[in-house]
C-alpha cells in the first residue's frame, strides 16, 4: 500500500468508527432518557472506562511517531527540509488529539466543575488544528488532491462547529446527531481520498500517478481531463452525501425498534381542525399552533 494511502485510510477509519460509536450511544441514550439527555464528548465502557480515549491516544501517538521518527527529518544544520514539512504538519494534528484525550482523562478523573465545557472545547481545538493544517498545508493541494481535501475541510468545519455548539446546547439531540454523522462522513471521505488518489485502477482518464517532491501524486495531462476529474469527484461526494443521509436516518429508525417507544401516538386531526377554526382570526398563528400540536 502507498504510504500516502495508509496515512489517509487508517486515520479515516478511526474517525468513521468513532462517529458510529457516538451515533449509536447518543441515539440509545436519547430513546432511554429523552428528558435528561445530555451530549457526551466521549463514552466510557464497562471494563475500561477510558477505552475510547486510550484508542484515540494510541492511534495518534503511532501516527505522530511514524511522521516524525521513521526517517531522519532534519538537515545537517538542524533545519527541517522542505520535503518533510508535511510530516511535521501531520504530526501536529496528531499531537492535538493526544492533548485532547490526555486532558479529557484528567478532567474526568478530577471531576472538576467545568469538565463538560472544557472537554468539548479541547475536541473543537483538535478539529480546528486539523482544519488549519488541511487549509494551510505546505504541500500544494491543487488538482484532484485539492478537490478531495476541499470536502475534507468542509466536513471538519461542520464537525468542529457542532462540537462547539454542544457547549451552549448540551441537551440538543439533533445537534449531536449532526456531529456524529459528520464525523463518520469525515472518516469515510478520508478513507476514500486515500484509496482513490493512490490506487492506479481508480485514477481518472487522462491523469496519472507521478513522483513529485518526494511523494506520489495525481497529475492530469490536459485541462479538460482535470476539469472532468474534478466533476467526477463532485458527483462522488454528492452520492456519498445521499448515502450518508439514507444510512443515518435508517440507523436511527433501526435503533428505534429496540430502544424507542413501541406505541405510535394517533394524531387527533379533528381537534387540530377544530382549534384552527376557533382561532382563525389569529391569521398566521394557526400554522404555529398546528405545528405545536403535531410535535414538529
Secondary structure as the mmCIF struct_conf table of DSSP 4:
data_model
#
loop_
_struct_conf.conf_type_id
_struct_conf.id
_struct_conf.beg_label_comp_id
_struct_conf.beg_label_asym_id
_struct_conf.beg_label_seq_id
_struct_conf.end_label_comp_id
_struct_conf.end_label_asym_id
_struct_conf.end_label_seq_id
HELX_RH_AL_P HELX_RH_AL_P1 UNK A 3 UNK A 32
TURN_TY1_P TURN_TY1_P1 UNK A 34 UNK A 36
BEND BEND1 UNK A 41 UNK A 42
BEND BEND2 UNK A 46 UNK A 47
TURN_TY1_P TURN_TY1_P2 UNK A 49 UNK A 50
HELX_RH_AL_P HELX_RH_AL_P2 UNK A 51 UNK A 68
BEND BEND3 UNK A 69 UNK A 71
STRN STRN1 UNK A 74 UNK A 74
TURN_TY1_P TURN_TY1_P3 UNK A 76 UNK A 77
BEND BEND4 UNK A 78 UNK A 78
HELX_LH_PP_P HELX_LH_PP_P1 UNK A 79 UNK A 79
STRN STRN2 UNK A 80 UNK A 80
HELX_LH_PP_P HELX_LH_PP_P2 UNK A 81 UNK A 81
HELX_RH_3T_P HELX_RH_3T_P1 UNK A 82 UNK A 84
HELX_RH_AL_P HELX_RH_AL_P3 UNK A 85 UNK A 110
TURN_TY1_P TURN_TY1_P4 UNK A 111 UNK A 111
TURN_TY1_P TURN_TY1_P5 UNK A 113 UNK A 114
HELX_RH_AL_P HELX_RH_AL_P4 UNK A 115 UNK A 135
TURN_TY1_P TURN_TY1_P6 UNK A 136 UNK A 136
BEND BEND5 UNK A 138 UNK A 139
HELX_RH_AL_P HELX_RH_AL_P5 UNK A 143 UNK A 168
TURN_TY1_P TURN_TY1_P7 UNK A 170 UNK A 171
HELX_RH_AL_P HELX_RH_AL_P6 UNK A 173 UNK A 197
BEND BEND6 UNK A 198 UNK A 198
HELX_RH_3T_P HELX_RH_3T_P2 UNK A 200 UNK A 202
BEND BEND7 UNK A 203 UNK A 203
HELX_LH_PP_P HELX_LH_PP_P3 UNK A 204 UNK A 204
TURN_TY1_P TURN_TY1_P8 UNK A 205 UNK A 206
STRN STRN3 UNK A 207 UNK A 212
TURN_TY1_P TURN_TY1_P9 UNK A 213 UNK A 214
STRN STRN4 UNK A 215 UNK A 220
BEND BEND8 UNK A 221 UNK A 222
HELX_RH_AL_P HELX_RH_AL_P7 UNK A 223 UNK A 259
BEND BEND9 UNK A 260 UNK A 260
BEND BEND10 UNK A 262 UNK A 262
HELX_LH_PP_P HELX_LH_PP_P4 UNK A 263 UNK A 267
HELX_RH_AL_P HELX_RH_AL_P8 UNK A 269 UNK A 278
TURN_TY1_P TURN_TY1_P10 UNK A 279 UNK A 279
HELX_RH_3T_P HELX_RH_3T_P3 UNK A 280 UNK A 282
TURN_TY1_P TURN_TY1_P11 UNK A 283 UNK A 284
HELX_RH_AL_P HELX_RH_AL_P9 UNK A 285 UNK A 294
TURN_TY1_P TURN_TY1_P12 UNK A 295 UNK A 295
#
